[in-house]
Amino acid sequence: MKYRKFWPLGLLLLAGLSLASGGRLLRLAQSMEIFAAAYRSVNRYYVEEPEPTALMRIAIDSMNGSLDPYTNYFSEAQIEQFRINFKGSWDGVGMELIEYKGKVLVNELVDGSAAKAAGIQIGDELLRIDGSDISGKKLEDIERSLHGKAGTQVLVETRRGVAASKEHNLTRTKVERKNVPYYSMLDDSTAYIVLTTFTERAGGNVSNALQELQEKHNPKQVILDLRDNGGGLLIEAVALCNVFLPKNKLIVYTKNKVANWDRSFNTRNQPLDSQIPLIVLINGQSASASEIVAGAIQDYDRGVLLGQRSFGKGLVQNTYDIGYNSKVKLTTARYHIPSGRCIQALAYKGGTSKRMDDSLRSSFSTENGREVFDGGGLEPDHKIALAETKYLLDAITESRLLFEFANDFRQKVDSIAPALDFQVSEQLYADYLQFLAQKNYAFELPSEKELAKLEKTAKEEKKYASEKAAFEALRAKIQAEKKRLLNQEKEALSIQLRQAILRRYYSEDQVIMARLKEDKEVKAAIALFGDAKAFDQLLEAPEK
């Protein structure tokens, strides 16, 4: 019993730690001992028969959740999906799933996969795998059943709407989710490359795309699209920077709680093209590795950032094996880009977050002497205002009403016009508005949030009663504006609907091609390239 009682302390000593470093390690040993005792007591005395693995998962998730949203535990069952997220490839049928209204539905189909070749569609319901009913099973377990060695077969039963179910005998293959799904010339001068995630070979794939465009078309300028790119592998961010920046340029360095763990990352090779005019597109979902790339381009004045302020994730995670084929992903450092700034926007404590106030951001300088700031993400050099329509569109997307409507449309309509020609008709738009009117969803405008803050302050200061009529009048105006957005913002709603419907008929590259026809930020980038003086001025330090 003594050995079992003091095993945490023994492990710490074996790991080379010493209580001489202070009371913290003693508290750690005591806490581990207390937790082990509590865990044993719950399993032994609780009135029901608890599931030990589930209890442990709850405890670990609660501990990690009190730190930040990026510190996570991965069980043996989750490791495969964890690897896929970084590799971008796996052996399987190319079908990604979601749970929606008590059903397991197809959410994505990878181009060229067995599932897509078999005629399975986005929105189809999955019923059985190899004859086994999937009802009640965890989504991660269901998806793992679809994975397997390339060349092996799996029997999948699906149902579309109210039609009879259908079986598909699928042969697993190597499935690749392309991180560069599309690149092309937008006109005689402008190359366009979109990178959706920083999985393996991201930097090399962008380099290959640009090299191919240069060999075939000799572009005079490049648009690199990092919008909605949530990041990935740091080393791929460095490799991508090396496409446009010279050898031995510092791209990013990390600061850990132990100085000896600090690391810096420089470009290692000669660039593909360090002179071609460059615009990088970013938005509020451009994060992490995307911000390392965009930040380095901005700090070295190598190109113009265009769009909206980026997400602001300046934290670095590393993974560690913790036994039984499980891993923990921990935030281990903050990263700083070449100017020295860290662009982390949120401070985490006790499971809550707080955004850095703009007034507290510190000033830094780019290589040309332009003023830039830390905290709060990257500010674009050329801002494109975000319409309030975005909040309506986000609410519709998050409620999955667009997903549902597009699925219904696909089940009723066998074919549509070619991707570049398809447009949302007046009747289709009217049907969509009617569908939305029958559903419950909520969205909040920035002005609505500000009003709520003012109301709270007024109540705290005992002034709300005297100003109640004014608050109610403002609230009525906001509600009227929300109705106007739904009824009058036809263009934005139609674009969103068009993209959702196209995804159910055409490949990813065709959908992107169609989107570019209506992309205001891409058009703004081309216009900026056309004004060489304005482009150059954005990269110059202001005159003193």
C-alpha positions as CSV (number, residue, x, y, z in Angstrom):
1,M,0.0,0.0,0.0
2,K,2.9,2.4,0.8
3,Y,4.3,1.9,-2.7
4,R,0.9,2.7,-4.3
5,K,0.3,5.6,-2.0
6,F,3.5,7.4,-3.0
7,W,3.8,6.3,-6.7
8,P,3.2,9.9,-8.0
9,L,6.2,11.2,-6.0
10,G,8.3,8.3,-7.1
11,L,7.5,9.0,-10.8
12,L,8.5,12.7,-10.4
13,L,11.8,11.7,-8.8
14,L,12.5,9.2,-11.6
15,A,11.8,11.9,-14.1
16,G,14.7,13.9,-12.7
17,L,12.6,16.5,-10.8
18,S,13.6,17.7,-7.4
19,L,11.6,19.0,-4.5
20,A,14.4,21.4,-3.9
21,S,12.9,23.6,-6.7
22,G,10.3,24.7,-4.2
23,G,6.9,23.8,-2.9
24,R,5.2,23.6,-6.4
25,L,6.4,20.1,-7.0
26,L,5.3,19.0,-3.6
27,R,1.8,20.4,-4.2
28,L,1.8,18.6,-7.6
29,A,2.6,15.3,-5.9
30,Q,0.0,15.9,-3.2
31,S,-2.6,16.8,-5.8
32,M,-2.0,13.7,-7.8
33,E,-2.3,11.6,-4.7
34,I,-5.5,13.2,-3.7
35,F,-7.0,12.8,-7.2
36,A,-6.0,9.1,-7.3
37,A,-7.7,8.6,-3.9
38,A,-10.8,10.4,-5.0
39,Y,-10.9,8.4,-8.3
40,R,-10.6,5.1,-6.4
41,S,-13.3,6.1,-3.9
42,V,-15.8,7.1,-6.7
43,N,-15.2,3.8,-8.5
44,R,-15.5,1.8,-5.2
45,Y,-18.3,3.5,-3.3
46,Y,-20.6,5.4,-5.8
47,V,-24.1,4.0,-5.8
48,E,-24.1,3.2,-9.5
49,E,-21.3,1.4,-11.4
50,P,-19.3,4.3,-13.1
51,E,-17.4,3.8,-16.2
52,P,-13.7,4.4,-15.3
53,T,-12.6,5.6,-18.7
54,A,-15.4,8.1,-19.1
55,L,-14.7,9.5,-15.6
56,M,-11.1,9.9,-16.4
57,R,-11.9,11.6,-19.7
58,I,-14.2,14.1,-17.9
59,A,-11.5,14.9,-15.4
60,I,-8.8,15.5,-18.0
61,D,-11.1,17.5,-20.3
62,S,-12.1,19.7,-17.3
63,M,-8.5,20.3,-16.4
64,N,-7.5,21.2,-19.9
65,G,-10.6,23.3,-20.5
66,S,-9.6,25.5,-17.6
67,L,-6.4,26.5,-19.5
68,D,-7.3,27.3,-23.1
69,P,-9.3,25.8,-26.0
70,Y,-6.1,24.5,-27.7
71,T,-5.0,22.2,-24.8
72,N,-6.6,18.9,-25.5
73,Y,-6.5,15.2,-24.7
74,F,-6.7,12.6,-27.5
75,S,-7.7,9.1,-26.6
76,E,-6.5,6.1,-28.6
77,A,-9.8,6.3,-30.6
78,Q,-9.1,9.9,-31.5
79,I,-5.5,9.6,-32.5
80,E,-6.2,8.6,-36.1
81,Q,-8.3,11.7,-36.7
82,F,-5.7,13.8,-35.0
83,R,-3.1,12.5,-37.5
84,I,-5.4,13.1,-40.4
85,N,-5.9,16.7,-39.5
86,F,-2.1,17.3,-39.9
87,K,-1.3,14.9,-42.7
88,G,-4.4,15.8,-44.8
89,S,-4.6,12.3,-46.1
90,W,-5.8,8.9,-45.0
91,D,-7.0,5.5,-46.2
92,G,-10.8,5.4,-46.5
93,V,-13.8,6.2,-48.6
94,G,-13.6,10.0,-48.5
95,M,-16.8,10.7,-46.6
96,E,-17.0,13.1,-43.7
97,L,-20.0,13.1,-41.3
98,I,-21.9,15.3,-39.0
99,E,-24.8,14.7,-36.5
100,Y,-27.9,16.7,-37.3
101,K,-31.3,16.3,-35.8
102,G,-30.6,12.9,-34.4
103,K,-29.2,11.6,-37.7
104,V,-25.7,11.0,-39.1
105,L,-25.4,12.8,-42.4
106,V,-22.7,13.2,-45.0
107,N,-21.2,16.7,-44.7
108,E,-18.3,16.5,-47.1
109,L,-17.2,14.3,-50.0
110,V,-13.6,14.4,-51.1
111,D,-13.2,14.7,-54.9
112,G,-12.0,11.4,-56.5
113,S,-13.0,9.3,-53.5
114,A,-14.9,6.0,-53.5
115,A,-17.9,7.5,-51.8
116,K,-18.3,10.3,-54.4
117,A,-17.7,7.9,-57.3
118,A,-20.5,5.7,-55.9
119,G,-23.0,8.5,-56.1
120,I,-23.3,9.3,-52.4
121,Q,-24.3,12.9,-51.9
122,I,-23.9,15.6,-49.2
123,G,-26.9,15.3,-47.0
124,D,-27.4,11.5,-47.4
125,E,-28.1,9.7,-44.1
126,L,-25.8,6.9,-43.0
127,L,-27.6,3.9,-41.6
128,R,-25.3,0.9,-41.4
129,I,-21.6,0.0,-41.9
130,D,-20.9,-3.6,-42.8
131,G,-24.5,-4.5,-41.8
132,S,-24.1,-3.0,-38.3
133,D,-26.6,-0.3,-37.3
134,I,-24.8,2.9,-36.3
135,S,-27.6,4.2,-34.1
136,G,-26.3,5.4,-30.7
137,K,-22.6,5.1,-31.7
138,K,-20.2,8.0,-31.3
139,L,-19.4,9.9,-34.5
140,E,-15.6,9.3,-34.1
141,D,-16.2,5.6,-33.9
142,I,-18.4,5.6,-37.0
143,E,-15.8,7.6,-39.0
144,R,-13.1,5.2,-37.8
145,S,-15.1,2.3,-39.1
146,L,-15.0,3.9,-42.6
147,H,-11.2,4.1,-42.5
148,G,-9.0,1.1,-43.2
149,K,-6.2,-0.1,-45.4
150,A,-6.4,0.9,-49.0
151,G,-7.8,-1.9,-51.2
152,T,-10.1,-3.3,-48.5
153,Q,-13.8,-3.1,-48.8
154,V,-16.6,-1.7,-46.6
155,L,-20.4,-2.0,-47.1
156,V,-22.2,1.2,-46.5
157,E,-26.0,1.7,-46.4
158,T,-27.4,5.2,-46.9
159,R,-30.8,6.9,-47.4
160,R,-31.6,10.0,-49.3
161,G,-34.6,11.9,-47.8
162,V,-37.7,9.6,-47.7
163,A,-36.5,7.2,-50.4
164,A,-35.6,3.6,-49.8
165,S,-32.1,2.9,-48.4
166,K,-29.3,1.9,-50.7
167,E,-26.2,-0.2,-50.2
168,H,-22.8,0.7,-51.6
169,N,-19.9,-1.7,-51.6
170,L,-16.9,0.7,-51.4
171,T,-13.2,0.0,-51.9
172,R,-11.1,2.1,-49.7
173,T,-8.4,4.2,-51.4
174,K,-5.8,6.8,-50.4
175,V,-7.8,9.9,-49.8
176,E,-6.2,13.3,-50.0
177,R,-7.8,16.5,-48.9
178,K,-5.9,19.0,-51.0
179,N,-4.5,22.0,-49.1
180,V,-4.2,23.9,-52.4
181,P,-7.5,23.0,-54.1
182,Y,-7.3,25.7,-56.7
183,Y,-4.8,27.9,-58.5
184,S,-5.1,29.8,-61.8
185,M,-4.6,33.0,-63.7
186,L,-7.4,35.5,-63.0
187,D,-6.4,37.6,-66.0
188,D,-3.3,38.0,-68.2
189,S,-1.2,39.3,-65.2
190,T,-2.6,38.0,-62.0
191,A,-1.9,34.5,-60.5
192,Y,-4.3,33.3,-57.8
193,I,-3.5,30.5,-55.3
194,V,-5.8,29.5,-52.4
195,L,-4.4,27.6,-49.4
196,T,-7.1,26.1,-47.1
197,T,-5.0,24.5,-44.4
198,F,-1.3,24.1,-43.3
199,T,-1.1,20.3,-43.5
200,E,1.9,18.4,-44.8
201,R,3.5,19.8,-48.0
202,A,1.5,23.1,-47.8
203,G,4.5,25.2,-48.5
204,G,5.7,22.9,-51.3
205,N,2.3,22.8,-52.9
206,V,2.0,26.6,-53.1
207,S,5.5,26.7,-54.5
208,N,4.6,24.1,-57.1
209,A,1.4,26.0,-58.1
210,L,3.3,29.3,-58.5
211,Q,6.1,27.7,-60.5
212,E,3.6,26.0,-62.8
213,L,1.8,29.3,-63.4
214,Q,5.1,31.1,-64.0
215,E,6.2,28.5,-66.5
216,K,3.0,28.6,-68.4
217,H,1.7,32.2,-68.1
218,N,4.5,34.4,-66.6
219,P,2.3,36.3,-64.1
220,K,3.2,39.8,-63.1
221,Q,1.6,39.6,-59.7
222,V,0.2,37.1,-57.2
223,I,-2.8,36.8,-54.9
224,L,-2.3,34.3,-52.0
225,D,-5.7,33.5,-50.4
226,L,-5.5,32.6,-46.7
227,R,-9.0,33.5,-45.8
228,D,-10.7,31.0,-43.5
229,N,-7.4,29.2,-43.1
230,G,-7.2,28.2,-39.4
231,G,-3.6,27.2,-39.6
232,G,-1.8,23.9,-38.9
233,L,1.9,23.0,-39.0
234,L,4.3,25.8,-38.1
235,I,7.1,24.3,-40.2
236,E,4.8,24.6,-43.3
237,A,4.2,28.3,-42.5
238,V,8.0,28.8,-42.6
239,A,8.2,26.8,-45.9
240,L,5.5,29.0,-47.5
241,C,7.3,32.2,-46.4
242,N,10.4,30.8,-48.1
243,V,8.5,30.9,-51.5
244,F,8.6,34.7,-51.3
245,L,11.3,35.6,-48.8
246,P,15.1,35.2,-49.1
247,K,17.2,32.5,-47.4
248,N,18.1,32.9,-43.7
249,K,15.2,35.3,-42.9
250,L,13.8,35.0,-39.4
251,I,10.1,34.0,-39.8
252,V,9.0,33.2,-36.2
253,Y,10.5,32.6,-32.8
254,T,8.8,31.0,-29.7
255,K,9.1,32.1,-26.1
256,N,8.5,29.3,-23.5
257,K,8.4,29.4,-19.7
258,V,11.9,27.9,-19.8
259,A,14.4,30.0,-21.8
260,N,16.3,26.9,-23.0
261,W,13.2,25.7,-24.8
262,D,12.9,28.9,-26.9
263,R,13.3,28.3,-30.7
264,S,13.6,30.4,-33.8
265,F,12.7,29.4,-37.4
266,N,14.4,30.9,-40.4
267,T,14.0,30.3,-44.1
268,R,16.4,27.7,-45.3
269,N,16.4,27.9,-49.1
270,Q,16.6,30.3,-52.0
271,P,13.1,31.7,-52.7
272,L,11.1,30.9,-55.8
273,D,10.4,34.6,-56.3
274,S,11.3,37.4,-53.8
275,Q,10.3,40.3,-56.1
276,I,6.9,39.6,-57.7
277,P,4.2,41.9,-56.3
278,L,2.2,40.0,-53.7
279,I,-1.2,40.5,-52.0
280,V,-2.3,38.2,-49.1
281,L,-6.0,37.9,-48.4
282,I,-6.9,37.5,-44.7
283,N,-10.1,37.6,-42.6
284,G,-11.3,37.0,-39.1
285,Q,-10.8,33.2,-39.5
286,S,-7.2,33.4,-40.7
287,A,-5.3,32.1,-37.7
288,S,-2.1,30.6,-36.3
289,A,0.1,29.5,-39.2
290,S,-1.8,31.8,-41.6
291,E,-0.9,34.7,-39.3
292,I,2.7,33.6,-39.2
293,V,2.9,33.8,-43.0
294,A,0.8,37.0,-43.3
295,G,2.7,38.6,-40.4
296,A,6.1,37.8,-41.9
297,I,5.1,39.2,-45.2
298,Q,3.9,42.4,-43.5
299,D,6.9,42.8,-41.2
300,Y,9.3,42.5,-44.1
301,D,7.1,44.8,-46.3
302,R,7.1,42.0,-48.9
303,G,3.5,42.3,-49.8
304,V,0.2,43.9,-48.9
305,L,-2.4,42.3,-46.5
306,L,-5.9,42.9,-47.7
307,G,-9.2,42.1,-46.0
308,Q,-10.2,42.1,-42.4
309,R,-8.3,41.8,-39.1
310,S,-7.1,38.2,-38.5
311,F,-8.1,36.0,-35.7
312,G,-5.2,36.6,-33.3
313,K,-3.8,33.2,-32.3
314,G,-0.2,33.6,-31.1
315,L,0.0,30.4,-29.1
316,V,2.1,27.3,-30.0
317,Q,1.0,23.7,-29.2
318,N,3.1,20.5,-29.0
319,T,1.9,16.9,-28.5
320,Y,3.2,14.5,-25.9
321,D,2.6,10.7,-25.5
322,I,1.1,9.9,-22.2
323,G,0.7,6.1,-22.5
324,Y,-1.9,3.7,-23.8
325,N,-1.6,5.2,-27.3
326,S,-3.0,8.5,-26.0
327,K,-1.6,12.0,-26.4
328,V,-2.1,15.4,-24.9
329,K,-1.7,18.6,-27.0
330,L,-0.4,21.4,-24.8
331,T,0.1,25.1,-25.3
332,T,3.8,25.4,-24.7
333,A,4.8,28.8,-26.0
334,R,3.8,32.1,-27.5
335,Y,5.2,32.9,-31.0
336,H,6.6,36.2,-32.2
337,I,6.9,37.3,-35.8
338,P,9.9,39.2,-37.2
339,S,9.0,42.6,-35.8
340,G,9.0,41.1,-32.3
341,R,5.3,41.3,-31.8
342,C,3.0,38.5,-30.6
343,I,-0.5,38.8,-32.1
344,Q,-2.4,36.7,-29.5
345,A,-5.8,38.4,-29.1
346,L,-7.3,36.6,-26.1
347,A,-6.1,36.0,-22.6
348,Y,-7.3,32.7,-21.0
349,K,-7.9,32.1,-17.3
350,G,-10.1,29.7,-15.5
351,G,-11.8,28.5,-18.7
352,T,-12.8,32.1,-19.7
353,S,-11.3,34.4,-22.3
354,K,-10.8,38.2,-22.5
355,R,-9.8,40.1,-25.6
356,M,-7.0,42.6,-25.3
357,D,-8.2,46.1,-25.5
358,D,-6.9,48.0,-28.5
359,S,-5.6,50.8,-26.2
360,L,-3.2,48.3,-24.5
361,R,-1.6,47.1,-27.7
362,S,2.1,48.0,-28.1
363,S,3.7,49.5,-31.2
364,F,6.3,47.8,-33.4
365,S,7.9,48.6,-36.7
366,T,8.2,46.8,-40.0
367,E,11.5,46.7,-42.0
368,N,10.5,49.9,-43.8
369,G,9.5,51.6,-40.6
370,R,5.7,51.2,-40.8
371,E,3.9,51.1,-37.5
372,V,2.3,47.8,-36.6
373,F,0.8,46.5,-33.3
374,D,0.8,43.3,-31.2
375,G,-2.2,41.6,-29.7
376,G,-5.6,41.5,-31.4
377,G,-4.4,39.8,-34.6
378,L,-3.0,41.3,-37.8
379,E,-4.4,44.6,-39.2
380,P,-4.6,44.5,-43.0
381,D,-2.7,47.2,-44.9
382,H,-5.8,47.6,-47.1
383,K,-9.0,47.1,-45.2
384,I,-12.2,45.8,-46.8
385,A,-15.1,46.7,-44.5
386,L,-17.3,43.8,-43.4
387,A,-20.9,44.3,-44.0
388,E,-23.4,43.7,-41.1
389,T,-24.9,41.1,-43.4
390,K,-22.1,38.8,-42.2
391,Y,-23.8,38.3,-38.9
392,L,-27.0,37.2,-40.6
393,L,-25.0,34.8,-42.8
394,D,-23.0,33.4,-39.9
395,A,-26.3,32.7,-37.9
396,I,-27.8,30.9,-40.9
397,T,-24.7,28.8,-41.4
398,E,-24.3,28.0,-37.7
399,S,-27.9,26.9,-37.4
400,R,-27.3,24.6,-40.4
401,L,-30.4,25.9,-42.1
402,L,-28.5,26.5,-45.3
403,F,-27.2,23.0,-45.1
404,E,-30.7,21.7,-44.7
405,F,-32.2,23.8,-47.5
406,A,-29.4,22.9,-50.0
407,N,-29.8,19.2,-49.2
408,D,-33.6,19.4,-49.9
409,F,-32.9,21.2,-53.2
410,R,-30.4,18.5,-54.2
411,Q,-32.9,15.8,-53.5
412,K,-35.5,17.4,-55.7
413,V,-33.3,18.7,-58.6
414,D,-31.2,16.2,-60.5
415,S,-29.0,18.7,-62.4
416,I,-28.3,22.4,-62.7
417,A,-26.5,24.7,-65.1
418,P,-22.7,24.6,-65.4
419,A,-21.0,26.0,-62.2
420,L,-19.9,29.3,-63.9
421,D,-23.4,29.9,-65.3
422,F,-25.6,28.8,-62.4
423,Q,-27.5,31.7,-60.7
424,V,-30.1,31.8,-57.9
425,S,-33.4,32.5,-59.6
426,E,-36.1,34.8,-58.2
427,Q,-38.2,31.7,-57.4
428,L,-35.4,29.9,-55.7
429,Y,-34.6,33.0,-53.6
430,A,-38.2,33.4,-52.6
431,D,-38.4,29.7,-51.6
432,Y,-35.2,30.2,-49.5
433,L,-36.7,33.2,-47.7
434,Q,-39.9,31.3,-47.0
435,F,-37.9,28.4,-45.6
436,L,-35.9,30.7,-43.3
437,A,-39.1,32.4,-42.1
438,Q,-40.4,29.1,-40.9
439,K,-37.3,28.3,-38.9
440,N,-35.9,29.5,-35.6
441,Y,-32.4,31.0,-35.5
442,A,-30.9,34.0,-33.8
443,F,-28.2,36.5,-34.8
444,E,-26.8,39.5,-33.0
445,L,-25.6,42.7,-34.6
446,P,-22.6,44.6,-33.1
447,S,-25.0,47.5,-32.3
448,E,-27.2,45.1,-30.4
449,K,-24.2,44.0,-28.3
450,E,-23.3,47.6,-27.6
451,L,-26.9,48.4,-26.6
452,A,-26.8,45.5,-24.1
453,K,-23.7,46.8,-22.5
454,L,-25.2,50.3,-22.2
455,E,-28.3,48.8,-20.6
456,K,-26.2,47.0,-18.1
457,T,-24.3,50.1,-17.2
458,A,-27.5,52.1,-16.9
459,K,-29.0,49.6,-14.5
460,E,-25.9,49.5,-12.4
461,E,-25.9,53.3,-12.2
462,K,-29.7,53.3,-11.4
463,K,-30.4,55.3,-14.6
464,Y,-32.3,52.7,-16.6
465,A,-35.8,53.7,-15.6
466,S,-35.4,57.3,-16.8
467,E,-33.9,56.1,-20.1
468,K,-36.1,53.1,-20.7
469,A,-38.0,54.7,-23.5
470,A,-34.8,55.6,-25.3
471,F,-33.5,52.1,-25.0
472,E,-36.7,50.5,-26.3
473,A,-36.7,52.9,-29.3
474,L,-33.1,51.8,-30.1
475,R,-34.0,48.2,-29.7
476,A,-36.9,48.6,-32.1
477,K,-34.6,50.2,-34.7
478,I,-32.2,47.3,-34.4
479,Q,-35.0,44.8,-34.9
480,A,-36.2,46.7,-37.9
481,E,-32.6,46.7,-39.3
482,K,-32.4,42.9,-38.8
483,K,-35.6,42.4,-40.8
484,R,-34.2,44.7,-43.5
485,L,-31.1,42.6,-43.7
486,L,-33.1,39.4,-44.2
487,N,-35.5,40.9,-46.7
488,Q,-33.2,43.3,-48.6
489,E,-29.7,41.8,-48.6
490,K,-30.5,39.7,-51.6
491,E,-27.0,39.7,-53.1
492,A,-25.2,38.3,-50.0
493,L,-27.8,35.7,-49.3
494,S,-27.9,34.6,-52.9
495,I,-24.1,34.2,-53.0
496,Q,-24.2,32.1,-49.9
497,L,-27.0,30.0,-51.3
498,R,-25.3,29.6,-54.7
499,Q,-22.1,28.3,-53.1
500,A,-24.0,25.8,-51.0
501,I,-25.9,24.4,-53.9
502,L,-22.9,24.2,-56.2
503,R,-21.0,22.1,-53.6
504,R,-23.7,19.4,-54.0
505,Y,-23.2,19.2,-57.8
506,Y,-19.6,20.1,-58.6
507,S,-16.0,19.5,-57.6
508,E,-14.2,21.9,-55.2
509,D,-12.1,23.6,-57.9
510,Q,-15.3,24.3,-59.9
511,V,-17.0,25.8,-56.9
512,I,-14.0,28.1,-56.2
513,M,-13.9,29.2,-59.8
514,A,-17.6,30.2,-59.6
515,R,-17.1,32.0,-56.3
516,L,-14.2,34.1,-57.7
517,K,-16.7,35.7,-60.2
518,E,-18.4,37.4,-57.3
519,D,-15.5,37.8,-54.9
520,K,-15.3,41.5,-53.9
521,E,-12.0,41.2,-52.1
522,V,-10.3,39.5,-55.1
523,K,-11.6,42.3,-57.3
524,A,-10.3,44.8,-54.8
525,A,-6.9,43.1,-54.9
526,I,-6.8,43.2,-58.7
527,A,-7.8,46.9,-58.6
528,L,-5.0,47.7,-56.1
529,F,-2.4,45.9,-58.3
530,G,-3.6,48.2,-61.1
531,D,-2.7,51.3,-59.1
532,A,1.1,50.8,-58.7
533,K,1.5,54.1,-56.8
534,A,-1.1,53.2,-54.2
535,F,0.3,49.7,-53.8
536,D,3.8,51.0,-53.2
537,Q,2.6,53.6,-50.8
538,L,1.0,51.0,-48.6
539,L,4.4,49.4,-48.0
540,E,6.3,52.7,-47.4
541,A,6.8,54.3,-44.0
542,P,4.8,57.5,-43.6
543,E,6.7,60.7,-44.0
544,K,7.7,62.4,-40.7
